[in-house]
């Protein structure tokens, strides 16, 4: 449905928040190209994420680390 020229469609916050949980919003388009770092994680991002998960697991297992790890 097209809106007439010069008009705007305005959605309220509640409607948009409900749309966020719909199945269509969680499924990427089928014809979306695979672009590393844009539409899929890049190889470097996957390595960093895996390293971060492993280091977090190591810290949890020792039980002697601080509660929060902060980068300053």
Predicted model as a PDB file, atoms N, CA, C, CB and O in Angstrom, pLDDT in the B-factor column:
MODEL        1                                                                  
ATOM      1  N   UNK A   1       0.851  -1.169   0.000  1.00 57.00           N  
ATOM      2  CA  UNK A   1       0.000   0.000   0.000  1.00 57.00           C  
ATOM      3  C   UNK A   1       0.898   1.234   0.000  1.00 57.00           C  
ATOM      4  CB  UNK A   1      -0.969  -0.003   1.224  1.00 57.00           C  
ATOM      5  O   UNK A   1       1.764   1.373   0.864  1.00 57.00           O  
ATOM      6  N   UNK A   2       0.704   2.090  -0.923  1.00 68.00           N  
ATOM      7  CA  UNK A   2       1.492   3.310  -1.041  1.00 68.00           C  
ATOM      8  C   UNK A   2       0.758   4.462  -0.378  1.00 68.00           C  
ATOM      9  CB  UNK A   2       1.786   3.635  -2.518  1.00 68.00           C  
ATOM     10  O   UNK A   2      -0.466   4.565  -0.451  1.00 68.00           O  
ATOM     11  N   UNK A   3       1.520   5.316   0.263  1.00 69.00           N  
ATOM     12  CA  UNK A   3       0.916   6.501   0.858  1.00 69.00           C  
ATOM     13  C   UNK A   3       0.977   7.631  -0.157  1.00 69.00           C  
ATOM     14  CB  UNK A   3       1.632   6.899   2.183  1.00 69.00           C  
ATOM     15  O   UNK A   3       1.906   7.694  -0.962  1.00 69.00           O  
ATOM     16  N   UNK A   4       0.006   8.513  -0.124  1.00 77.00           N  
ATOM     17  CA  UNK A   4       0.010   9.645  -1.060  1.00 77.00           C  
ATOM     18  C   UNK A   4       1.243  10.514  -0.847  1.00 77.00           C  
ATOM     19  CB  UNK A   4      -1.268  10.491  -0.895  1.00 77.00           C  
ATOM     20  O   UNK A   4       1.760  10.584   0.268  1.00 77.00           O  
ATOM     21  N   UNK A   5       1.724  11.178  -1.897  1.00 81.00           N  
ATOM     22  CA  UNK A   5       2.902  12.059  -1.750  1.00 81.00           C  
ATOM     23  C   UNK A   5       2.654  13.135  -0.700  1.00 81.00           C  
ATOM     24  CB  UNK A   5       3.259  12.719  -3.101  1.00 81.00           C  
ATOM     25  O   UNK A   5       1.558  13.687  -0.604  1.00 81.00           O  
ATOM     26  N   UNK A   6       3.677  13.420   0.077  1.00 80.00           N  
ATOM     27  CA  UNK A   6       3.559  14.452   1.095  1.00 80.00           C  
ATOM     28  C   UNK A   6       3.024  13.957   2.419  1.00 80.00           C  
ATOM     29  CB  UNK A   6       2.692  15.532   0.602  1.00 80.00           C  
ATOM     30  O   UNK A   6       2.889  14.744   3.357  1.00 80.00           O  
ATOM     31  N   UNK A   7       2.711  12.665   2.525  1.00 86.00           N  
ATOM     32  CA  UNK A   7       2.237  12.133   3.798  1.00 86.00           C  
ATOM     33  C   UNK A   7       3.301  11.225   4.386  1.00 86.00           C  
ATOM     34  CB  UNK A   7       0.901  11.370   3.623  1.00 86.00           C  
ATOM     35  O   UNK A   7       4.166  10.719   3.670  1.00 86.00           O  
ATOM     36  N   UNK A   8       3.234  11.025   5.669  1.00 88.00           N  
ATOM     37  CA  UNK A   8       4.185  10.160   6.347  1.00 88.00           C  
ATOM     38  C   UNK A   8       3.432   9.111   7.144  1.00 88.00           C  
ATOM     39  CB  UNK A   8       5.119  10.975   7.263  1.00 88.00           C  
ATOM     40  O   UNK A   8       2.365   9.382   7.696  1.00 88.00           O  
ATOM     41  N   UNK A   9       3.993   7.918   7.199  1.00 89.00           N  
ATOM     42  CA  UNK A   9       3.442   6.866   8.040  1.00 89.00           C  
ATOM     43  C   UNK A   9       4.225   6.908   9.343  1.00 89.00           C  
ATOM     44  CB  UNK A   9       3.526   5.443   7.347  1.00 89.00           C  
ATOM     45  O   UNK A   9       5.454   6.848   9.331  1.00 89.00           O  
ATOM     46  N   UNK A  10       3.533   7.011  10.448  1.00 91.00           N  
ATOM     47  CA  UNK A  10       4.178   7.097  11.751  1.00 91.00           C  
ATOM     48  C   UNK A  10       3.749   5.891  12.580  1.00 91.00           C  
ATOM     49  CB  UNK A  10       3.821   8.435  12.475  1.00 91.00           C  
ATOM     50  O   UNK A  10       2.558   5.621  12.738  1.00 91.00           O  
ATOM     51  N   UNK A  11       4.743   5.169  13.109  1.00 93.00           N  
ATOM     52  CA  UNK A  11       4.479   4.011  13.946  1.00 93.00           C  
ATOM     53  C   UNK A  11       4.794   4.368  15.386  1.00 93.00           C  
ATOM     54  CB  UNK A  11       5.305   2.785  13.486  1.00 93.00           C  
ATOM     55  O   UNK A  11       5.767   5.073  15.655  1.00 93.00           O  
ATOM     56  N   UNK A  12       3.974   3.885  16.318  1.00 94.00           N  
ATOM     57  CA  UNK A  12       4.276   4.144  17.715  1.00 94.00           C  
ATOM     58  C   UNK A  12       5.270   3.106  18.240  1.00 94.00           C  
ATOM     59  CB  UNK A  12       2.987   4.135  18.558  1.00 94.00           C  
ATOM     60  O   UNK A  12       5.464   2.056  17.626  1.00 94.00           O  
ATOM     61  N   UNK A  13       5.884   3.403  19.356  1.00 94.00           N  
ATOM     62  CA  UNK A  13       6.945   2.578  19.919  1.00 94.00           C  
ATOM     63  C   UNK A  13       6.451   1.168  20.230  1.00 94.00           C  
ATOM     64  CB  UNK A  13       7.501   3.227  21.179  1.00 94.00           C  
ATOM     65  O   UNK A  13       7.169   0.198  19.985  1.00 94.00           O  
ATOM     66  N   UNK A  14       5.248   1.041  20.762  1.00 94.00           N  
ATOM     67  CA  UNK A  14       4.708  -0.271  21.138  1.00 94.00           C  
ATOM     68  C   UNK A  14       4.618  -1.187  19.916  1.00 94.00           C  
ATOM     69  CB  UNK A  14       3.315  -0.117  21.793  1.00 94.00           C  
ATOM     70  O   UNK A  14       4.996  -2.357  19.990  1.00 94.00           O  
ATOM     71  N   UNK A  15       4.125  -0.668  18.804  1.00 93.00           N  
ATOM     72  CA  UNK A  15       4.003  -1.471  17.585  1.00 93.00           C  
ATOM     73  C   UNK A  15       5.377  -1.922  17.097  1.00 93.00           C  
ATOM     74  CB  UNK A  15       3.284  -0.673  16.481  1.00 93.00           C  
ATOM     75  O   UNK A  15       5.551  -3.084  16.731  1.00 93.00           O  
ATOM     76  N   UNK A  16       6.361  -1.008  17.090  1.00 92.00           N  
ATOM     77  CA  UNK A  16       7.701  -1.367  16.628  1.00 92.00           C  
ATOM     78  C   UNK A  16       8.351  -2.397  17.536  1.00 92.00           C  
ATOM     79  CB  UNK A  16       8.579  -0.128  16.543  1.00 92.00           C  
ATOM     80  O   UNK A  16       9.044  -3.293  17.054  1.00 92.00           O  
ATOM     81  N   UNK A  17       8.142  -2.289  18.835  1.00 92.00           N  
ATOM     82  CA  UNK A  17       8.706  -3.267  19.769  1.00 92.00           C  
ATOM     83  C   UNK A  17       8.070  -4.636  19.574  1.00 92.00           C  
ATOM     84  CB  UNK A  17       8.514  -2.801  21.217  1.00 92.00           C  
ATOM     85  O   UNK A  17       8.745  -5.653  19.742  1.00 92.00           O  
ATOM     86  N   UNK A  18       6.795  -4.687  19.225  1.00 91.00           N  
ATOM     87  CA  UNK A  18       6.139  -5.962  18.945  1.00 91.00           C  
ATOM     88  C   UNK A  18       6.663  -6.567  17.646  1.00 91.00           C  
ATOM     89  CB  UNK A  18       4.617  -5.776  18.867  1.00 91.00           C  
ATOM     90  O   UNK A  18       6.813  -7.785  17.544  1.00 91.00           O  
ATOM     91  N   UNK A  19       6.940  -5.728  16.660  1.00 91.00           N  
ATOM     92  CA  UNK A  19       7.484  -6.216  15.384  1.00 91.00           C  
ATOM     93  C   UNK A  19       8.871  -6.833  15.567  1.00 91.00           C  
ATOM     94  CB  UNK A  19       7.553  -5.070  14.361  1.00 91.00           C  
ATOM     95  O   UNK A  19       9.255  -7.734  14.821  1.00 91.00           O  
ATOM     96  N   UNK A  20       9.613  -6.354  16.548  1.00 89.00           N  
ATOM     97  CA  UNK A  20      10.969  -6.854  16.795  1.00 89.00           C  
ATOM     98  C   UNK A  20      10.966  -8.345  17.104  1.00 89.00           C  
ATOM     99  CB  UNK A  20      11.616  -6.087  17.947  1.00 89.00           C  
ATOM    100  O   UNK A  20      11.941  -9.030  16.795  1.00 89.00           O  
ATOM    101  N   UNK A  21       9.913  -8.861  17.695  1.00 89.00           N  
ATOM    102  CA  UNK A  21       9.849 -10.262  18.092  1.00 89.00           C  
ATOM    103  C   UNK A  21       9.177 -11.162  17.060  1.00 89.00           C  
ATOM    104  CB  UNK A  21       9.126 -10.378  19.391  1.00 89.00           C  
ATOM    105  O   UNK A  21       9.014 -12.357  17.306  1.00 89.00           O  
ATOM    106  N   UNK A  22       8.785 -10.620  15.920  1.00 89.00           N  
ATOM    107  CA  UNK A  22       8.109 -11.438  14.916  1.00 89.00           C  
ATOM    108  C   UNK A  22       9.118 -12.354  14.217  1.00 89.00           C  
ATOM    109  CB  UNK A  22       7.382 -10.543  13.882  1.00 89.00           C  
ATOM    110  O   UNK A  22      10.296 -12.011  14.125  1.00 89.00           O  
ATOM    111  N   UNK A  23       8.672 -13.515  13.723  1.00 88.00           N  
ATOM    112  CA  UNK A  23       9.586 -14.436  13.036  1.00 88.00           C  
ATOM    113  C   UNK A  23      10.238 -13.809  11.802  1.00 88.00           C  
ATOM    114  CB  UNK A  23       8.839 -15.694  12.630  1.00 88.00           C  
ATOM    115  O   UNK A  23      11.391 -14.109  11.492  1.00 88.00           O  
ATOM    116  N   UNK A  24       9.523 -12.960  11.112  1.00 86.00           N  
ATOM    117  CA  UNK A  24      10.089 -12.317   9.927  1.00 86.00           C  
ATOM    118  C   UNK A  24      11.254 -11.404  10.250  1.00 86.00           C  
ATOM    119  CB  UNK A  24       9.028 -11.534   9.215  1.00 86.00           C  
ATOM    120  O   UNK A  24      12.152 -11.234   9.425  1.00 86.00           O  
ATOM    121  N   UNK A  25      11.257 -10.814  11.436  1.00 86.00           N  
ATOM    122  CA  UNK A  25      12.338  -9.928  11.829  1.00 86.00           C  
ATOM    123  C   UNK A  25      13.588 -10.693  12.246  1.00 86.00           C  
ATOM    124  CB  UNK A  25      11.886  -9.033  12.956  1.00 86.00           C  
ATOM    125  O   UNK A  25      14.687 -10.140  12.232  1.00 86.00           O  
ATOM    126  N   UNK A  26      13.430 -11.954  12.614  1.00 83.00           N  
ATOM    127  CA  UNK A  26      14.565 -12.753  13.073  1.00 83.00           C  
ATOM    128  C   UNK A  26      15.202 -13.565  11.952  1.00 83.00           C  
ATOM    129  CB  UNK A  26      14.126 -13.681  14.182  1.00 83.00           C  
ATOM    130  O   UNK A  26      16.264 -14.156  12.148  1.00 83.00           O  
ATOM    131  N   UNK A  27      14.575 -13.604  10.787  1.00 83.00           N  
ATOM    132  CA  UNK A  27      15.076 -14.385   9.663  1.00 83.00           C  
ATOM    133  C   UNK A  27      15.655 -13.455   8.610  1.00 83.00           C  
ATOM    134  CB  UNK A  27      13.960 -15.258   9.059  1.00 83.00           C  
ATOM    135  O   UNK A  27      14.950 -12.574   8.119  1.00 83.00           O  
ATOM    136  N   UNK A  28      16.933 -13.631   8.248  1.00 79.00           N  
ATOM    137  CA  UNK A  28      17.501 -12.770   7.209  1.00 79.00           C  
ATOM    138  C   UNK A  28      16.893 -13.100   5.843  1.00 79.00           C  
ATOM    139  CB  UNK A  28      19.038 -12.922   7.161  1.00 79.00           C  
ATOM    140  O   UNK A  28      16.440 -14.225   5.634  1.00 79.00           O  
ATOM    141  N   UNK A  29      16.877 -12.160   4.929  1.00 82.00           N  
ATOM    142  CA  UNK A  29      16.359 -12.428   3.593  1.00 82.00           C  
ATOM    143  C   UNK A  29      17.143 -13.561   2.926  1.00 82.00           C  
ATOM    144  CB  UNK A  29      16.419 -11.155   2.731  1.00 82.00           C  
ATOM    145  O   UNK A  29      18.349 -13.688   3.136  1.00 82.00           O  
ATOM    146  N   UNK A  30      16.461 -14.383   2.123  1.00 83.00           N  
ATOM    147  CA  UNK A  30      17.100 -15.547   1.505  1.00 83.00           C  
ATOM    148  C   UNK A  30      18.121 -15.151   0.441  1.00 83.00           C  
ATOM    149  CB  UNK A  30      16.047 -16.452   0.888  1.00 83.00           C  
ATOM    150  O   UNK A  30      19.071 -15.900   0.209  1.00 83.00           O  
ATOM    151  N   UNK A  31      17.961 -14.009  -0.207  1.00 87.00           N  
ATOM    152  CA  UNK A  31      18.880 -13.610  -1.268  1.00 87.00           C  
ATOM    153  C   UNK A  31      19.955 -12.640  -0.788  1.00 87.00           C  
ATOM    154  CB  UNK A  31      18.109 -12.986  -2.399  1.00 87.00           C  
ATOM    155  O   UNK A  31      20.593 -11.974  -1.603  1.00 87.00           O  
ATOM    156  N   UNK A  32      20.163 -12.555   0.531  1.00 84.00           N  
ATOM    157  CA  UNK A  32      21.166 -11.664   1.095  1.00 84.00           C  
ATOM    158  C   UNK A  32      22.564 -12.214   0.805  1.00 84.00           C  
ATOM    159  CB  UNK A  32      20.951 -11.489   2.618  1.00 84.00           C  
ATOM    160  O   UNK A  32      22.847 -13.364   1.138  1.00 84.00           O  
ATOM    161  N   UNK A  33      23.444 -11.416   0.191  1.00 86.00           N  
ATOM    162  CA  UNK A  33      24.789 -11.916  -0.117  1.00 86.00           C  
ATOM    163  C   UNK A  33      25.613 -12.096   1.158  1.00 86.00           C  
ATOM    164  CB  UNK A  33      25.511 -10.955  -1.081  1.00 86.00           C  
ATOM    165  O   UNK A  33      25.359 -11.432   2.164  1.00 86.00           O  
ATOM    166  N   UNK A  34      26.596 -12.988   1.115  1.00 83.00           N  
ATOM    167  CA  UNK A  34      27.480 -13.237   2.247  1.00 83.00           C  
ATOM    168  C   UNK A  34      28.669 -12.288   2.156  1.00 83.00           C  
ATOM    169  CB  UNK A  34      27.953 -14.723   2.277  1.00 83.00           C  
ATOM    170  O   UNK A  34      29.568 -12.493   1.341  1.00 83.00           O  
ATOM    171  N   UNK A  35      28.676 -11.255   2.986  1.00 82.00           N  
ATOM    172  CA  UNK A  35      29.752 -10.278   3.008  1.00 82.00           C  
ATOM    173  C   UNK A  35      30.383 -10.337   4.400  1.00 82.00           C  
ATOM    174  CB  UNK A  35      29.228  -8.827   2.663  1.00 82.00           C  
ATOM    175  O   UNK A  35      29.796  -9.840   5.361  1.00 82.00           O  
ATOM    176  N   UNK A  36      31.587 -10.946   4.523  1.00 81.00           N  
ATOM    177  CA  UNK A  36      32.218 -11.066   5.836  1.00 81.00           C  
ATOM    178  C   UNK A  36      32.401  -9.702   6.497  1.00 81.00           C  
ATOM    179  CB  UNK A  36      33.569 -11.769   5.710  1.00 81.00           C  
ATOM    180  O   UNK A  36      32.884  -8.754   5.878  1.00 81.00           O  
ATOM    181  N   UNK A  37      32.006  -9.625   7.759  1.00 78.00           N  
ATOM    182  CA  UNK A  37      32.113  -8.382   8.505  1.00 78.00           C  
ATOM    183  C   UNK A  37      30.913  -7.475   8.357  1.00 78.00           C  
ATOM    184  CB  UNK A  37      33.323  -7.653   8.083  1.00 78.00           C  
ATOM    185  O   UNK A  37      30.771  -6.513   9.111  1.00 78.00           O  
ATOM    186  N   UNK A  38      30.035  -7.764   7.390  1.00 80.00           N  
ATOM    187  CA  UNK A  38      28.847  -6.936   7.188  1.00 80.00           C  
ATOM    188  C   UNK A  38      27.588  -7.758   7.434  1.00 80.00           C  
ATOM    189  CB  UNK A  38      28.831  -6.339   5.762  1.00 80.00           C  
ATOM    190  O   UNK A  38      26.831  -7.474   8.362  1.00 80.00           O  
ATOM    191  N   UNK A  39      27.361  -8.781   6.603  1.00 78.00           N  
ATOM    192  CA  UNK A  39      26.184  -9.630   6.770  1.00 78.00           C  
ATOM    193  C   UNK A  39      26.500 -10.920   7.508  1.00 78.00           C  
ATOM    194  CB  UNK A  39      25.584  -9.951   5.424  1.00 78.00           C  
ATOM    195  O   UNK A  39      25.588 -11.652   7.892  1.00 78.00           O  
ATOM    196  N   UNK A  40      27.769 -11.206   7.709  1.00 76.00           N  
ATOM    197  CA  UNK A  40      28.200 -12.346   8.516  1.00 76.00           C  
ATOM    198  C   UNK A  40      29.470 -11.938   9.251  1.00 76.00           C  
ATOM    199  CB  UNK A  40      28.437 -13.626   7.631  1.00 76.00           C  
ATOM    200  O   UNK A  40      30.188 -11.050   8.792  1.00 76.00           O  
ATOM    201  N   UNK A  41      29.759 -12.576  10.390  1.00 72.00           N  
ATOM    202  CA  UNK A  41      30.966 -12.184  11.127  1.00 72.00           C  
ATOM    203  C   UNK A  41      32.219 -12.446  10.310  1.00 72.00           C  
ATOM    204  CB  UNK A  41      31.049 -12.933  12.457  1.00 72.00           C  
ATOM    205  O   UNK A  41      32.296 -13.441   9.589  1.00 72.00           O  
ATOM    206  N   UNK A  42      33.204 -11.559  10.418  1.00 73.00           N  
ATOM    207  CA  UNK A  42      34.466 -11.765   9.711  1.00 73.00           C  
ATOM    208  C   UNK A  42      35.288 -12.811  10.455  1.00 73.00           C  
ATOM    209  CB  UNK A  42      35.259 -10.429   9.578  1.00 73.00           C  
ATOM    210  O   UNK A  42      34.999 -13.136  11.607  1.00 73.00           O  
ATOM    211  N   UNK A  43      36.301 -13.329   9.797  1.00 72.00           N  
ATOM    212  CA  UNK A  43      37.154 -14.353  10.395  1.00 72.00           C  
ATOM    213  C   UNK A  43      37.821 -13.796  11.648  1.00 72.00           C  
ATOM    214  CB  UNK A  43      38.221 -14.845   9.382  1.00 72.00           C  
ATOM    215  O   UNK A  43      37.927 -14.499  12.653  1.00 72.00           O  
ATOM    216  N   UNK A  44      38.275 -12.532  11.603  1.00 72.00           N  
ATOM    217  CA  UNK A  44      38.922 -11.921  12.756  1.00 72.00           C  
ATOM    218  C   UNK A  44      37.945 -11.794  13.929  1.00 72.00           C  
ATOM    219  CB  UNK A  44      39.487 -10.544  12.382  1.00 72.00           C  
ATOM    220  O   UNK A  44      38.314 -12.037  15.078  1.00 72.00           O  
ATOM    221  N   UNK A  45      36.699 -11.414  13.633  1.00 63.00           N  
ATOM    222  CA  UNK A  45      35.706 -11.278  14.703  1.00 63.00           C  
ATOM    223  C   UNK A  45      35.435 -12.614  15.357  1.00 63.00           C  
ATOM    224  CB  UNK A  45      34.403 -10.687  14.163  1.00 63.00           C  
ATOM    225  O   UNK A  45      35.277 -12.685  16.576  1.00 63.00           O  
ATOM    226  N   UNK A  46      35.379 -13.679  14.569  1.00 62.00           N  
ATOM    227  CA  UNK A  46      35.147 -15.003  15.131  1.00 62.00           C  
ATOM    228  C   UNK A  46      36.316 -15.422  16.021  1.00 62.00           C  
ATOM    229  CB  UNK A  46      34.933 -16.031  14.011  1.00 62.00           C  
ATOM    230  O   UNK A  46      36.105 -15.999  17.087  1.00 62.00           O  
ATOM    231  N   UNK A  47      37.559 -15.131  15.585  1.00 68.00           N  
ATOM    232  CA  UNK A  47      38.729 -15.474  16.394  1.00 68.00           C  
ATOM    233  C   UNK A  47      38.717 -14.709  17.710  1.00 68.00           C  
ATOM    234  CB  UNK A  47      40.024 -15.179  15.623  1.00 68.00           C  
ATOM    235  O   UNK A  47      38.977 -15.283  18.768  1.00 68.00           O  
ATOM    236  N   UNK A  48      38.414 -13.405  17.646  1.00 66.00           N  
ATOM    237  CA  UNK A  48      38.374 -12.586  18.853  1.00 66.00           C  
ATOM    238  C   UNK A  48      37.279 -13.079  19.785  1.00 66.00           C  
ATOM    239  CB  UNK A  48      38.151 -11.107  18.500  1.00 66.00           C  
ATOM    240  O   UNK A  48      37.489 -13.170  20.995  1.00 66.00           O  
ATOM    241  N   UNK A  49      36.120 -13.397  19.237  1.00 62.00           N  
ATOM    242  CA  UNK A  49      35.011 -13.865  20.051  1.00 62.00           C  
ATOM    243  C   UNK A  49      35.358 -15.195  20.719  1.00 62.00           C  
ATOM    244  CB  UNK A  49      33.743 -14.009  19.199  1.00 62.00           C  
ATOM    245  O   UNK A  49      35.077 -15.381  21.903  1.00 62.00           O  
ATOM    246  N   UNK A  50      35.963 -16.119  19.975  1.00 63.00           N  
ATOM    247  CA  UNK A  50      36.345 -17.411  20.549  1.00 63.00           C  
ATOM    248  C   UNK A  50      37.396 -17.222  21.633  1.00 63.00           C  
ATOM    249  CB  UNK A  50      36.874 -18.357  19.455  1.00 63.00           C  
ATOM    250  O   UNK A  50      37.329 -17.874  22.676  1.00 63.00           O  
ATOM    251  N   UNK A  51      38.367 -16.338  21.405  1.00 63.00           N  
ATOM    252  CA  UNK A  51      39.406 -16.080  22.402  1.00 63.00           C  
ATOM    253  C   UNK A  51      38.787 -15.470  23.653  1.00 63.00           C  
ATOM    254  CB  UNK A  51      40.497 -15.147  21.830  1.00 63.00           C  
ATOM    255  O   UNK A  51      39.156 -15.837  24.769  1.00 63.00           O  
ATOM    256  N   UNK A  52      37.845 -14.541  23.477  1.00 60.00           N  
ATOM    257  CA  UNK A  52      37.193 -13.889  24.610  1.00 60.00           C  
ATOM    258  C   UNK A  52      36.417 -14.919  25.435  1.00 60.00           C  
ATOM    259  CB  UNK A  52      36.250 -12.763  24.122  1.00 60.00           C  
ATOM    260  O   UNK A  52      36.481 -14.903  26.664  1.00 60.00           O  
ATOM    261  N   UNK A  53      35.687 -15.810  24.767  1.00 56.00           N  
ATOM    262  CA  UNK A  53      34.911 -16.833  25.471  1.00 56.00           C  
ATOM    263  C   UNK A  53      35.854 -17.753  26.232  1.00 56.00           C  
ATOM    264  CB  UNK A  53      34.036 -17.647  24.481  1.00 56.00           C  
ATOM    265  O   UNK A  53      35.580 -18.098  27.382  1.00 56.00           O  
ATOM    266  N   UNK A  54      36.963 -18.159  25.611  1.00 58.00           N  
ATOM    267  CA  UNK A  54      37.908 -19.047  26.276  1.00 58.00           C  
ATOM    268  C   UNK A  54      38.546 -18.360  27.481  1.00 58.00           C  
ATOM    269  CB  UNK A  54      38.990 -19.506  25.294  1.00 58.00           C  
ATOM    270  O   UNK A  54      38.680 -18.974  28.540  1.00 58.00           O  
ATOM    271  N   UNK A  55      38.938 -17.100  27.336  1.00 58.00           N  
ATOM    272  CA  UNK A  55      39.574 -16.400  28.458  1.00 58.00           C  
ATOM    273  C   UNK A  55      38.577 -16.182  29.591  1.00 58.00           C  
ATOM    274  CB  UNK A  55      40.155 -15.048  27.995  1.00 58.00           C  
ATOM    275  O   UNK A  55      38.956 -16.242  30.760  1.00 58.00           O  
ATOM    276  N   UNK A  56      37.316 -15.931  29.268  1.00 58.00           N  
ATOM    277  CA  UNK A  56      36.301 -15.769  30.308  1.00 58.00           C  
ATOM    278  C   UNK A  56      36.079 -17.079  31.043  1.00 58.00           C  
ATOM    279  CB  UNK A  56      34.981 -15.268  29.705  1.00 58.00           C  
ATOM    280  O   UNK A  56      35.905 -17.086  32.261  1.00 58.00           O  
ATOM    281  N   UNK A  57      36.084 -18.190  30.313  1.00 56.00           N  
ATOM    282  CA  UNK A  57      35.906 -19.492  30.944  1.00 56.00           C  
ATOM    283  C   UNK A  57      37.084 -19.797  31.858  1.00 56.00           C  
ATOM    284  CB  UNK A  57      35.750 -20.593  29.885  1.00 56.00           C  
ATOM    285  O   UNK A  57      36.896 -20.367  32.933  1.00 56.00           O  
ATOM    286  N   UNK A  58      38.293 -19.428  31.450  1.00 55.00           N  
ATOM    287  CA  UNK A  58      39.471 -19.662  32.279  1.00 55.00           C  
ATOM    288  C   UNK A  58      39.389 -18.846  33.564  1.00 55.00           C  
ATOM    289  CB  UNK A  58      40.753 -19.314  31.506  1.00 55.00           C  
ATOM    290  O   UNK A  58      39.720 -19.349  34.638  1.00 55.00           O  
ATOM    291  N   UNK A  59      38.952 -17.594  33.465  1.00 55.00           N  
ATOM    292  CA  UNK A  59      38.844 -16.743  34.643  1.00 55.00           C  
ATOM    293  C   UNK A  59      37.795 -17.270  35.608  1.00 55.00           C  
ATOM    294  CB  UNK A  59      38.508 -15.315  34.236  1.00 55.00           C  
ATOM    295  O   UNK A  59      37.990 -17.219  36.823  1.00 55.00           O  
ATOM    296  N   UNK A  60      36.690 -17.774  35.083  1.00 53.00           N  
ATOM    297  CA  UNK A  60      35.635 -18.302  35.935  1.00 53.00           C  
ATOM    298  C   UNK A  60      36.130 -19.542  36.664  1.00 53.00           C  
ATOM    299  CB  UNK A  60      34.377 -18.626  35.110  1.00 53.00           C  
ATOM    300  O   UNK A  60      35.791 -19.752  37.828  1.00 53.00           O  
ATOM    301  N   UNK A  61      36.925 -20.363  35.995  1.00 53.00           N  
ATOM    302  CA  UNK A  61      37.370 -21.605  36.599  1.00 53.00           C  
ATOM    303  C   UNK A  61      38.352 -21.379  37.746  1.00 53.00           C  
ATOM    304  CB  UNK A  61      38.001 -22.483  35.553  1.00 53.00           C  
ATOM    305  O   UNK A  61      38.385 -22.180  38.680  1.00 53.00           O  
ATOM    306  N   UNK A  62      39.166 -20.298  37.705  1.00 51.00           N  
ATOM    307  CA  UNK A  62      40.142 -20.081  38.769  1.00 51.00           C  
ATOM    308  C   UNK A  62      39.478 -19.557  40.027  1.00 51.00           C  
ATOM    309  CB  UNK A  62      41.221 -19.113  38.310  1.00 51.00           C  
ATOM    310  O   UNK A  62      39.872 -19.926  41.134  1.00 51.00           O  
ATOM    311  N   UNK A  63      38.479 -18.704  39.877  1.00 54.00           N  
ATOM    312  CA  UNK A  63      37.771 -18.180  41.032  1.00 54.00           C  
ATOM    313  C   UNK A  63      38.540 -17.111  41.795  1.00 54.00           C  
ATOM    314  CB  UNK A  63      37.440 -19.294  41.951  1.00 54.00           C  
ATOM    315  O   UNK A  63      38.040 -16.616  42.806  1.00 54.00           O  
ATOM    316  N   UNK A  64      39.744 -16.733  41.348  1.00 58.00           N  
ATOM    317  CA  UNK A  64      40.552 -15.751  42.051  1.00 58.00           C  
ATOM    318  C   UNK A  64      40.602 -14.409  41.337  1.00 58.00           C  
ATOM    319  CB  UNK A  64      41.942 -16.276  42.232  1.00 58.00           C  
ATOM    320  O   UNK A  64      41.258 -13.487  41.822  1.00 58.00           O  
ATOM    321  N   UNK A  65      39.937 -14.274  40.215  1.00 58.00           N  
ATOM    322  CA  UNK A  65      39.972 -13.036  39.443  1.00 58.00           C  
ATOM    323  C   UNK A  65      38.952 -12.049  39.992  1.00 58.00           C  
ATOM    324  CB  UNK A  65      39.702 -13.313  37.952  1.00 58.00           C  
ATOM    325  O   UNK A  65      38.049 -12.413  40.745  1.00 58.00           O  
ATOM    326  N   UNK A  66      39.123 -10.785  39.593  1.00 62.00           N  
ATOM    327  CA  UNK A  66      38.156  -9.773  39.978  1.00 62.00           C  
ATOM    328  C   UNK A  66      36.811 -10.062  39.328  1.00 62.00           C  
ATOM    329  CB  UNK A  66      38.652  -8.374  39.592  1.00 62.00           C  
ATOM    330  O   UNK A  66      36.732 -10.797  38.344  1.00 62.00           O  
ATOM    331  N   UNK A  67      35.760  -9.483  39.882  1.00 67.00           N  
ATOM    332  CA  UNK A  67      34.423  -9.725  39.363  1.00 67.00           C  
ATOM    333  C   UNK A  67      34.251  -9.153  37.964  1.00 67.00           C  
ATOM    334  CB  UNK A  67      33.386  -9.135  40.294  1.00 67.00           C  
ATOM    335  O   UNK A  67      33.602  -9.776  37.124  1.00 67.00           O  
ATOM    336  N   UNK A  68      34.826  -7.959  37.693  1.00 67.00           N  
ATOM    337  CA  UNK A  68      34.684  -7.327  36.404  1.00 67.00           C  
ATOM    338  C   UNK A  68      36.063  -7.034  35.825  1.00 67.00           C  
ATOM    339  CB  UNK A  68      33.851  -6.042  36.517  1.00 67.00           C  
ATOM    340  O   UNK A  68      36.965  -6.600  36.542  1.00 67.00           O  
ATOM    341  N   UNK A  69      36.222  -7.273  34.535  1.00 67.00           N  
ATOM    342  CA  UNK A  69      37.462  -6.966  33.832  1.00 67.00           C  
ATOM    343  C   UNK A  69      37.235  -5.687  33.046  1.00 67.00           C  
ATOM    344  CB  UNK A  69      37.906  -8.145  32.892  1.00 67.00           C  
ATOM    345  O   UNK A  69      36.422  -5.663  32.122  1.00 67.00           O  
ATOM    346  N   UNK A  70      37.943  -4.624  33.402  1.00 69.00           N  
ATOM    347  CA  UNK A  70      37.716  -3.333  32.759  1.00 69.00           C  
ATOM    348  C   UNK A  70      38.930  -2.918  31.939  1.00 69.00           C  
ATOM    349  CB  UNK A  70      37.393  -2.260  33.806  1.00 69.00           C  
ATOM    350  O   UNK A  70      40.069  -3.071  32.379  1.00 69.00           O  
ATOM    351  N   UNK A  71      38.676  -2.394  30.749  1.00 70.00           N  
ATOM    352  CA  UNK A  71      39.719  -1.842  29.911  1.00 70.00           C  
ATOM    353  C   UNK A  71      39.781  -0.343  30.167  1.00 70.00           C  
ATOM    354  CB  UNK A  71      39.465  -2.153  28.405  1.00 70.00           C  
ATOM    355  O   UNK A  71      38.779   0.357  30.020  1.00 70.00           O  
ATOM    356  N   UNK A  72      40.933   0.138  30.542  1.00 67.00           N  
ATOM    357  CA  UNK A  72      41.067   1.582  30.846  1.00 67.00           C  
ATOM    358  C   UNK A  72      42.052   2.201  29.892  1.00 67.00           C  
ATOM    359  CB  UNK A  72      41.524   1.818  32.315  1.00 67.00           C  
ATOM    360  O   UNK A  72      42.314   3.401  29.969  1.00 67.00           O  
TER     361      UNK A  72                                                      
ENDMDL                                                                          
END                                                                             
